[in-house]
Amino acid sequence: MTDCPPVSVVVVSHGRPALLRRALIGIGQVFYRPFELVVVADAAGLEAISDLPFADRIKTALQDIPNISAARNAGLALSSGQIVAFIDDDAVPEPTWLTHLVSPLLDTDIAAATGTVLGRNGISVQWANRVVDQLGRAFPAPPGPLPEGRAVKLEGTNMAIRREVVLALGGFDERFAFYLDETDLAYRLMRAGYRVVHAPSATVHHGYAASERRTGDRVPLSLFEIGQSSMHYLQKHATGDEVAEGLTAIRAEQSARVERLVNSGALTVQAGAKLLDGFEAGLDAGRTLSVSSFEASGTSPAFQPLLSAPAPDPALLTGRWFSRRRLQEWAQSLAQDGRSVTLMIFDHTMRAHRVVFTPQGYWLQSGGLFGRSSRNQRLFMIWSLGRRIRSEVERLKKIRWISDAPECDTDEVS
């Protein structure tokens, strides 16, 4: 049996204190041991998490400037695990997340792993198993060996990297304040000859929350940093005519994006033109950027496990819509004890299902008894309540309750 390597989970946050709190409640329910939690956030974020039951065991750093790469580097400096895992503040991990994400890294030849990201309905895949090229374009991973010039795409909200490797590469390039930050790291890993793999069962839920750069429904407030990061990426990784090819592609992509938003009424023509002007200004700014490199100074602080006791047994509660209040109170009570709780509530309709991690700390799956959960199911199916619950448990078991990852021993890990 292999020792479980100690893991540092790094979360960076700016302007989203309530979501940061929810993310940390979810992280506190993961089954893997041992792991520590490192949070780099603004003052509002640090205040929002200060009364969590495990708040005194979180390593924290204050960062008021919204630069995701700089914040991740600050997290690296505080981390002490052999492996550093990253997840965003608007995401929540499934309880088996770290078990599946770390599993490939038990093979010492593998430097990094990345997992599956589910979208807003908590069921459909948002991102998974992608590769990226020297122009920053992402594609579904082809079967077999990676084509030349392609790197496994790291999903920034679901990735784990050996600490010694990411430090050897100079950490995250802080010129990428937003956009292409983890893509740049993925491409540097490939060029340096490191192996990166996709861990399909390592699953997080991601919601595209509002930020300084976009509204909650994904309407951009500025395209400047996308332009700046795009140009910086091209100048780092593309050569000769490839830069012009990349510029043509990214201009077409952002123009089409703005046109869709204008046509849908989400943006006015004037606002769309302003966004594209900002994008061009970002491209100009990106031409002048130099590559930054991070070096952790001094000795990293001692490893500080967030939780020492084994994870308590998870709980499953089920029922019909008219019992929802009683069941929700029960679920919240169990979650307050640190348990991973799943509550399934179905009504007699054909509504499609939705899965969310509530601010109260439990997983809620709701929808119609006769509706579909996986989007490849029929719109209407006849189910008894018991049979439907068994079907949903089977669908979820690998990521919610049961891990098929290799077992490892924590007895000798401090």
Beta strands, then each sheet from edge to edge (+ up, - down):
strand 1: 2-3
strand 2: 7-13
strand 3: 35-41
strand 4: 59-62
strand 5: 83-86
strand 6: 91-93
strand 7: 110-118
strand 8: 125-127
strand 9: 130-132
strand 10: 138-140
strand 11: 151-152
strand 12: 159-162
strand 13: 195-206
strand 14: 315-320
strand 15: 341-347
strand 16: 354-357
strand 17: 363-368
strand 18: 408-409
sheet 1: 1+ 18+
sheet 2: 4+ 3+ 2+ 5+ 12- 7+ 8-
sheet 3: 4+ 3+ 2+ 5+ 12- 7+ 13+ 6-
sheet 4: 10+ 9- 11+
sheet 5: 14+ 15+ 17+ 16-
end
